[in-house]
């Protein structure tokens, strides 16, 4: 996978070459991504409200509920239907594996405290299933990550670096940019 820098307005408006950012094939389909950019500030000194007791805790909860998460950037990238289907399958599989893992581990803990040999064996079996589900969560997470483009906005907020894109998409962007430069008049 490669990186390419584009004008942020082109990404926001979806004015990018019709080449899938993941597969590198021609496509008329697009997918919209929203990412947090900039500094996501925490609660800062508001954490001192913990020292004020229950009223301070309530104040901290209210502040946390209504604080802003920072800026978001929404871009539209060319994304083939096949890449989208792979992404959705991996996200669903990751969610299912997470549910199985949590359920198996909770059931294993409950079975462990029953203090009989049969339940302890059941607990070990459930723990093994939970560990196998954890491996599946990691594998499916890697598949989701493989179909995710990283967005990095520069300090001027004019240029956006797309990381993890297909080299064919990079070539299409570079070709489009070189054509635009050769056709521009000064």
N, C-alpha and C positions, 0 to 999 in steps of 0.2 A: 504494500500500500504506500501511497505517496502523499505529499502535501502540495497545496496550491493556494495562492493568495488572490482574492478577488475583491472588487469594489463592493462594499457592504450593501449599497443600494441594489446592485445586481442580484445579490443573494436574497435580499428582503423581497424584492419584486418578482423573483423567479426568472430573471433574465440571464440564465446560464445556458451553455450549450446543451442540447437534448441528448446527453450521454449519461447513462446511469452512473452515479457516484460510487456505487458498490461493484457492479458487474462490468462496467465499461462498455455496455451495449447501447445502441440507439434506443431511445424511449421517448414517448410523449407524456408519460406519467410523471408525477411529481409527488413529493411528500413534504409536509411542513413540519419543521422541528422548532421547538422553543427551548431555549437554554438560558440559565442565569449567567449573567456576565458582570464583571466588575467585582467590587468588594461586597460580599454578603456580610454585613455587620451583625455581630451577636447582640446580646443584651447589654453589653458594656457594664457600667457601674450600677445598673438596675439590679444586678445580682446581690447588691448590698441589702436589698429589701428582705432577703432571707433572714437577716439579723433582726428585723422588726417584728418577727412573730407571725401569727396567723393573718393579720391585716396586711403585712408586707408580702406574705405569700400570695394573697389574693391579688394585690397590686402587681406582683410579678407575672401572675397568670394573665391578667388583663393586658399588660404591656406586651407580653409574648404573643398574645392572640391578635393584637392589632398592629404589630410592627410590620414594616415593609421588608421584603426579602431582597431588595436591591433591584437592579435593572434586569429585564429579560430581552432577549433577542430572538425574533421569530424569522426564520428563513425558509424558503421553498427551494428544495433541491431536486434535480431530476433523479427519479428512483424507479427502477423497473418493477413490474408486478411480481416477478419471480423473487427478487430481492426482498420485497415487502412481505411476500408469503413466508419466506424463510425466517424473516425477523419475527413475524407474528407467531409462527410455530415454536420458535425458540423461547419467546416470551411466555407463551402458554405452558410449555414444558417446564420452564423454570418455576413458574407459579405453582404448578401441580407438584413438582418435586419439593418445593418449599413446604407446601401443605402436608405432604406425606412425611417429610422430615420432622416437622414440629409435632404432628400427631403421634408419630412413632416414638419420639423422644419423651413426650409427656406421658404416653402410655407405659413406656419403659420405667420411668421414675415411679409411677403409681404402682406398677407390678412389683418393682423392687422392694417397696415398703410393705408388701403383703407378708413378707417373712416366711414364706414356705418355699420349699425347693422347686416345686412346679412353677410358681410365680417368678422365682429368681431366674429360672431357665427362660421363661417367657420374656422377662425383662432383658436378658442378654440378646435374645433373638430380635426383639424390637429395637434394641440399641444398634445391632448390626444393620437392620433395615434403615434406621435413621441415618447411620453413617453412609450407607450406599446412596440414600436420597441426597445427602450433603454433596457427595461427589457429583451427582447428576445436576444439582443446583449450580455448582462451579462450572461444569461443562456447558450447560445451557447458557449461563451467564457469559461465557467466552464467545458463544455463538451470537448472542445478542450484541456483544461488544464489536464483533467482526462486522456487523451490519449497522454500526453507528459511526457517524462522522463527528469528529471533535471540532468544535467551533472556538476559535481564538481571535478575539477582537483586539486590534492594536491600540496603542495609547491615543492616537488621533481620532479613533472611532470611525475611520474612513475605510480601513482595509480589514478584511476578514480572512484568516487562514483556515482552510478546511484541511484537517488531518485525517488520514485513513481512507483516502479516496483512491479510486482505480487510476492507474497510469494513463489509460485511454481518456479519462475525463480531464486529467491534467493537460494532455496533448490538445484536446479540443478547446480548452480554455486558452492555452497559449496561442493556438492557431487563430482563435477569434480575436484575441488581443492584438496579435501582429497584423491581422487584416484591418482592424480598426485604426491602428497607427498608420498603416500605409494609405488608408483612404481619408485620413483627416487632413485638413488644410489649415495652415497657420496664417 
